[in-house]
Amino acid sequence: MFWGALVFGLVFLLIAAPSREFLVGLCTQTMTSLDAWAPVSYIVVGVLAAILIGSIVIVKMWPQRENTGNPMAKYRHEIRYED
């Protein structure tokens, strides 16, 4: 739904040299940190990915609510005007 706005924002974020250098440095630092804490960090990333995928599956498989109509209909009688 917001893919266009996201791409639009990322283009402007990546155009500026300081923000691009910051993002590349952040990615490099993250990969270095993942390698330094090797087994533990990969387990944490795997658990987070499994939680993400599991939550998506649960939301997709959740039963849909049935539309029962107007819930106030049994408490009031609607007046119908006939022409």
N, C-alpha and C positions, 0 to 999 in steps of 0.2 A: 504494500500500500504506500509506503513511504520510500520506496527504492529510488525514485527520481530525486527526492529531496536529499537523500543520503548521498547519492552519487554527486549531486550538485555541491553539497557541502564538502565532500572529500576532494573534489577537484580544486576548490578554492583553498583548502587546507594544504594540499600538496603543491600548489603553485608557489607559495612563499618558501624561500630557501631556508630561513631559520626553523620553520615548523617541520619541513622535510628533514633537515639535519637532526632535529630533536627526535622525530619518529624513528629514523634509521638508528640513531644511538640507543633509543629505548628498546628496539627489537634486538639489537646486538647485545645489550646488557642483559636482556631477558634470556636469550639463548646461552650466554655465558653462565648465568646463574643456574639455568636448568642443567647444564653440563657439570657444573661444580657440585651440585647436590644430587647427582645422577639418579640413584634408584628411588630415592624418596620423592624427588620432584616429579619424575615420570609417573609414579603411582598416584600422586595428588592430581596431576593433569588428567590421568586416565579416569579417576573417580569423578572428577568434575565433568568430564565429557559423558560418562555413563549417566550421571544425574541429569544432565541436559537432555540426552536422548530419551531417557526414561520419562522425564516430565512431558516431553513432546508426545510420546506414545500414549501416555495416560490422558492427556488433553484430547488427542484425536479419537481415542476409544471411549471417552466418557459418553454415557447415554444422553441423547437429546431430550429436552423437556417437551412434553406434549402441550400444545396450545389448547386450553380448555375453554377458550372464549372469554367473555367478560366475567371476571370473578365477582363483581358487584351485582350481577343480574339476579341472584337469588335473594338479595336484600332489598331491592327496590324494583318497582314496576315502572318500566319506561313507558311514557305516554307516546302513543303513535298518533300522528295527525294524518288523517286521510283527506286528500283533496277531492 
